[in-house]
Amino acid sequence: MITQDSIDALKARLDIVDVVGSYVELKRAGSSFKAPCPFHDEKSPSFVVNPARQTYHCFGCGVHGDSIKFVMEYEKLNYPEAIEKLAASTNFTLHYTEGGSQKKRSNLLETLNEWYQKLFEQNRTAQEYLNERGIYASSIERFGVGYAPASYETIRFLEQRRLPTAEALEQGALGKGEDGKLFARFIERITFPIHSPSGAIVGFGGRTITGHQAKYVNSPQTALFNKSRLLYAYHLARDTIFRRREIIVTEGYLDVVMLHQAGFTHAVATLGTALTAEHLPLLRKGEPKILLAYDGDKAGRAAALKASRLLSASGFDGGVVLFEGGLDPADMVKNGEIEQLGALLRRPIPFIEFVISETIALYDLRDPKAKEAALHESVGFLKTLSPLLQEEYRPYLASKLGVSPSLIRIGQGKNAAAQPINFSHHDVWELSLTKTLLERPHIIDSLLDFIDPTLLQYHGNEFESALRGNTDDPRLSALLMDDRIRSFEGDEGLKQELITFLITHYNRELKKVTTQNSVSFDQKSYLIRQYRDKIGRLKKGELVPLG
């Protein structure tokens, strides 16, 4: 068993904002952080992480706990498994009681990396390759670059060090073929250790120097290695990122090494994959400006377009720097063009402008039908942005297409863009409920069994107007035309939305009752029982009538 002292020491090292933030995109809200709850579907964020208490709590579904409980629930692990995962990701050594069924986890990847580094020092071909790329010995040491030999040599090394085969398989150092034979994942490759944000080695990237079909390979998916959540060299770049509030995202390991070598120590790279929504929690930390430094070829532009769509829709600031003529950041550093590189990085194309320009470039604007298609696709992108940014970029889109701004209509109706509804993120759900009622008036009678206008905190008047069928109400007309507000789909979708809302409502009422001094003890006890009963039934999937 893991000793309690070891567990307590691990807890003292953990920061719940870092732990939860590696899974969920957190946004600051005063002294706490908020996010949509990862354990149930909701429109308005009710999941709160409190760094002072080192706890999380969802005011919608009621889940709460500490860092260990979060990993248990999110990863579906038991208590010891969650502790071991957190320890491995933070490079923390756990201790176990003697005679326990659990064995102390070896530092297998760290040991393997040290061996790879020694082999690199003995391999002239690997050294010459990096030397030709302009990489200094100091950079090789800083990034822990190594060399993986033939498969049988790695297997023999692990056996000689008595490192567990099961762990080598579990952590992706070894694989097993269909015939049951073991093989090394990295064979005759320059190796780049990949670390978690806290600095623990969780996998490797490898570059062939002997003509293997795949130029680059990465560790397979493991409990610790998820290439869609990791960024190469983030642990080295983190301090500069937080200080400068800027991060350079590239596509290759050598780009990162050379950028750091040239003084751009806030550079990182994706791990052979496109930038995804799973990267956003890590990119959000420190709220930096994002610079995408991608190749200017067709594949690089496509990757930059996809990433720019994602980042702009998620509210990130930053832009794109494309490297034309077959060059990349590593080439510019090698050629001594550091000042020119710095100038490029200071003048990125803003994400929104880049997306609009690249989208339009995909169409032949001499063809009226193609021009119309470019307009529709660009307007679809603008709809992912905030109302203010939609309005600001309408003239820009019109100028790129060579059309009148009046043709750029973001809403569904003729003047929808001129009649926006002013709403905060707190009341989108209530507007969606009202819109559902307007579009499906036949549900009024059944809906009133469970909810009435008094339960809504922000838009009770609009909801009541919809109940009365006041179709001339300008607020309802604007709501119908505003395609930013979506109605709930189907009876089951509406039911689940109501359950989530009512759980939040009755939890709020329960909290009020427990703090009221003007209510008698008997009345308070009765109300508490009633609210707890309603919450329990709702959590079981039952809609509870009012009263």
N, C-alpha and C positions, 0 to 999 in steps of 0.2 A: 504493500500500500504506500501511497505518497504520504510523506510525513506532513503533519499539520503546520510545522514551522516552515516547511518548504512552500506550502500553499499560501500561507500568510505573507511570506516574502515575495512571492509572485504577485499577489494582489496589490502589494505596496508599490510594485513597479508598474502595474498596468494603469493606463489612462483610458477611461471609458469612452472619451471622445475619439481617441485614436482607434480603439477596438471597434466600436459601432460604426465609426466613420469609414472604416475599411470595407464595410458591407453596404452602408446606406449613405446617400448624399445628404449631409447635415448642413443646415443653415442657421446662423446665429440668430437668437431671439432674446435680446437682453443679456442676462448672465448665463442663459441656457442655450440649447440647440434644439431645433425642431426638424421633423421630416415626416412624410407620409409613413404610416405604420407598416413595417415589413411583414407583419403577421396577420393583417386583414386589409381588404380593399377599402380605400376611403378617398374622398376628394380633397378635403381640407386637412392639413397636417395636424394630428393630435398626439403624435409620438414625440416625447420630450426627453432629452438627455441632460442630466444635471451634473456638471463637472464637480461642483462643490460636494455633492453627496456621493458622487461616483455611481449613480443609478440611472436607470431609464424607466419611463412609465408612459403607457398609452392611455389617454383619457377616453379613447373610443372602445377598445376591447378589454382594457384593464390589465394587460400584461405588464410586468415590472420585474426588476432585478438588477444584478450587477453585471460586470463584464463576462464572468464565467457563465452566468445564467443566459446571457444573450447568445453566446456562442453555442451553448447547449441547444437552445431553441431554434436558432437559425440553421445550424449545421446538422441538427437531429443527432446529437452526440450525448453520451452519458457523462456524468460528472468527471470521472478520471480522464476520459478522452478529450473533453473540452480543456481541462487543465493542461494536458500534454500538448495539445495543439497550440494553445496560447504560449506555453513555455518555449516550444520550438520556434514559433514565429518571432519571439523576442530574444532569442539566444540565451534563455535562462535555463540553468541546470537544476533539475528536480532531484530530490533525494527520497529514497524509499526505505521503509522499514525492512529489516532483515527477515527473510523467510516469506516475504510477501509474494503474491503471484505475479506482480509486475516486475519487470527488469528495468534497470536504468537505461534510458535511451542513449545510444552512442552518438558521438558527433561525427557521423559517417560522412556527410557532405563536406564538412570542414576538413576532415582528415584526407578525403579524396582530393580536395582542391590543393592542399599543401603538396601532395604527391604530384599532381599535375604541374604545379609551378616548378618543382625540382626537375621534372622531365623536360619542361620547356627550356630550362637553362642548359640542357644537354642536347637539344635538338637544333642543329644548325639551320635546317630548312625553315622551321617555324620562325626562328629569330630573323632570318633574312627576309622572310615575307613581311613581317611587321616593320623591319628596318626600311624596306623599300616603300612602305606606306607612310614613312615619316614619323613613326611612333617612337618616342624616347623610352629609354630603360626605366626612367622614373615613373612614366605613365603605366608601363607594363606592371611595375610593382604596385602602384596605387590601385589599379583595377584588378589585381590578382590574376592576370592572364596566365594560362597554363597550356599544357599539351596532353591530350589523351592518346595513349598508344593503341596497339592491337587489342582486340577483345579479350583474348586469353590472358594477356598481361594484367589487365584490370581485374579480372576474376581471380587470378592468382594473388594479386596484391591484397584484395579483400579477404581472401582465405588466410593469408599469412598474418594479417592484422587481426584475425578472428572477428571481423566485422560481420554482423548477422546478415545472412542472405535475404531473410524476410524483410529486413529494413531496407536493404539495397533495392529490392523490388518495389517496396512501398514508396520509397523516396525517388524512384525513377533513375537510379544509377545503373541498374540492370533491367533486362527484360527477359521474357521466357518465350521461346518459339513454340510453334504448334507441336513440335516433337518433344517438348518438355525441356529442351536444353537451354541453359542460360547464355545470355550474350550481353555485352556492354552496350549501353545506349550511345556512347561517344567513342568513335574509333578513328584514329589518325586525324584528329582535328585540333585546331587551336581552341581552347576553352575560355569562356567568359563566365565567371561565377555570377549568378543572379541572386540578389538579396531582397529580403522583405524590407519595407520602409524603415524598420527598426535596426536593420543591419545583419540579420541572420541569413546565412546561405540557404536558399530553398530550391535551387536548381541550377542548370547550366545552359548556356548557348554554345554551339560549336560550329566553327568554320573549317571546311575541308581544305587541305593543302595537298591532297594526293588524288584529286579528280573524282571524288565520290559524286554520285548523281545529284544529290541534294547539297547545294552550296552551304546552307545554314540549317541546323536542326536545333530544337529546344528540348528540354526535359518534357516528359509527358505530364498530363494533368495528374496531380497528386493532392493529398490533403493540404499540403503547404504551397504547392505551385499551381497558380491559376494565371495563365498568361494574359487574360483579359482584365486582371486586377492589378498587375504589377507593371512597373516601369523600370527599365534598366538604369542603374546608377542613381536611382532616386535617393538612396541613403547617403550618397556622397554629395548630391546636389541640394539636399533639403535646406541646409542652413542658408545658402545663397538665395534659394527660392524665397524663403521667408523674409530675408533681408531686402532683396530687390523687388519682391512681389512680382516676379516674372519667371516664367519657365519656358525653355525651348524644348519642343518635342520633335525628335527626328525619327528616321526609319531604321537606323543601323547602329550597331555597337561601336564600330570604328568611328562613325561620325561623332558619337558622344565622347569617346576617348580623345579624339583630336580637338574637339571644341573645348574640353576641359584643359587640355594641354595649352591651348591658346588663350586661356583665361576666362572662357565662357563656362564657368563652373556650375551654371544652373541648367545644363542640358541633360536630357534623359531620352530614352527611346522606347517605343513599343516593341514587343517581343515577337516580331514576325507576324503580327496581326494588325488589323485596322483598329483605330481608336474606337472604343465602344462605350456604351452607357455605364458599364461596370468600372471604367477608368475614372469616371467623373468624381466619385468621393475622394480619391487620392489627389486629383488635379485641383479640387476645390480648396484643399487645405492651404491656409495662408492667403486665400483669395488672390492668387496671382493672375497677371495678364498672361495669356497663352500665345506663344509663337509657334506655328507649325512650320518647320524647316524641311520641306519635302523636295524630292527630285522633280524637275520640270517636264519629265516625259509623260506619256499618256497615263501610265499606271499611277505615277506620283500625283498628277493633277486630279485623277479620279479619287484617290485616297484623300487628298486635301479637300475636295468638294464634299465628300461624305462626312469627314470630320468637322468641317466648318458648319455644315447643316446642324449637326448634333450639338456643337458647342454654342452656336448662336441661339438655337432654340432653348438651350439650358441656361442662357443668360450670362455666358462667359464673355469677357472682354479680350480682345486680341486680334490676331490676323495671320496671314499666310505669307511665307517667303519661299518662292520657287527658285530652284537652281537650274538654270538653262545650260545648253551646250554640253550635256553629259557630265558636268561637274557636280560635286556635292560638297557639303561643308568640310569633309575630311580633305578633299582635293585642294580647296582654297587655303586651308591651314598649311598643308604640305608645300604649296607653292608660295607661301609667305604673304598671301593676300589677306592678311588679318584685318587691316583697316577697311578694305572693301567689304569683307564679310560683316564687320561691325556696322558699316553703313547700310547694308542690306537688311540686317536684323533691326535696325532702327526705323525702317520704312516698310513695315508689312502692309499688305492689302487687308483692310478690315474684313472680318468674316462675312458680314452681310453683303458688302460690295462684291466680294469674291464669289459668293454663291450666286448672286444675280448675274454677274458677268459670265461665269463659267456655264451656268444653265442656259443663258441665251446663246452662247457660242456653240452649243450643241445643235442649234437649229439654223436653217437657211432662211434668213429674214427676207430674202427676195420673194419667197413663196408665202402668200397671204395666210394659207392654212398652217404652215409651219410657224409663222409669226404668232398666230392665234394660240397655237399649242405652247409656244414659249411663254406667252402671256399667262396662260392658265397655270403652267407649272411654277412660274415665278410668284404668282399670286398665292398659290398653295403654300409656298415657302413663307411668304410674308405672314400668312395666317398663324404660323407657329410662333411669331414674335409678339411682344407686348403691343397694346393698342398705340402707344406713343411711337414706337419704332415702326409700326406699320404705316402710320401717317407720315413720318419723317422720310421713309424710303419710297413712298409712292412716286414723287417727282423723279427720283433717281432711276427707278425702273422705267418710267415713261420715257426718260431721255435716252436710255440704253436701247429701248425698242423703237424710238422715233415716233411715239404716239402721244396724244393728249393725256395729261394726268387724269382727266375726267373718265377715261376708259379703265383706269385701275380701280376696280371696285372690290373691296375686301369682303363686304357683307353680302347677304343673299338678295336684299332688296335694292331698289334703285338708289336710295340715299342712306343705305345702312351704315356706311362708313362715317356719315355726318351725324348719326344719331347713336353714339356709343352709350352703353350702360356703364355707369361708374360703379364698379364693384371691387371689393378687396378679396383676398384669397379666402377670407372667413365666410363669405356669403355665396360663393359659387354654387354650393350644394343646394341652397334654398332656391336660387334662381332656376337650377336644373329641375327641381321638384315642380316648381310653378309651370315651367315650360312643358313638362310631361303632362301636367293637368290640362294645359291649353290644347295640346295635340291629341289627348285621349280623354275627352270630357266624360266618357261613359264610366270612368273609374271613380268619379266623385263620391258616390254613396259608400262604396267599400273603403275608400281612402279615409273618409271622415271617422271611421270606426277606430282608427289608430293615431290620427294626427289632426290638429286643428291650427288655425293661424296663431293662437297664443303661444304655441311651442316654438315658433320661429323667432329668432333674435333680431334679424335684420330686415327681412322682407315679408313680414306678416301681412302688410297692407296689400302688396301685389298678389299674395296667395289668396287672400280673402276676395279681392277683385276678380280673380280667376274663378273662384268658387261661385260667385254671383253671375258669371257669364258676361262681365262688362267688356265686351270685345272692342269698345271704342276707347278704352283706357290707353293713352299713349305709351305708358310704361310697358303694357303688355304687347303693344304693337312693336315697340323697339326690341323687346325680349324675343319675340318670334323671328325678327329679322337678323338678330345677332347670332352668327353661327359659331361664336366662341363659347356659347352656352349650349350644351348638348343635353337632350332629354335622356332619361333612363331607358335602356332597351329591355323590352319584354316584361312580363309579369314577374318572373323570377329575379330579373335585375332590379326592378323597383322594390321587391320584397327585401332583398339583401341591403339595398341602400337605406330603406326605412329601419331595418333592424340595427344597422350601424349607428344611424342618427339617434334612435330611441335609447340605445345603450348609453350613448354620450349624455343625452338629456336626463335620463333617470339617475345616472351617476352624479351629474351636477346637482340634481334635486336632493339626492341622498346626502351629498356633502353639505348642502344648505341646512338640512334638518338637523344634522349632527352638531352644527355650530349655533343653532338658534336657542336663545334662553327664554323667549317669550312663549314657547310651546310647553305644555305640561308634560310630565314624564310619560304618562300613559299614552298621550297623543303622539309624542315623539317615537315611542317604542312601536306603536302601530304603523306609523308612516315608514319607519326604517324597515320593518318586516315586509310591508307592501312593496317598497322600492327594490329591496333585495330579491323578492320573489319575481318581480317583473324582469329584472336584469338577468336572473338565472334562466328564466324561460326564453328570453330573447337570445341568450348565448347558445341555447339549444336549437335555435332556428325557428322559434315560434313567435309570430306577431302577436303582441299583447294589446287587447282593446284598451281604450282610455277609460278612466273612472276607477 
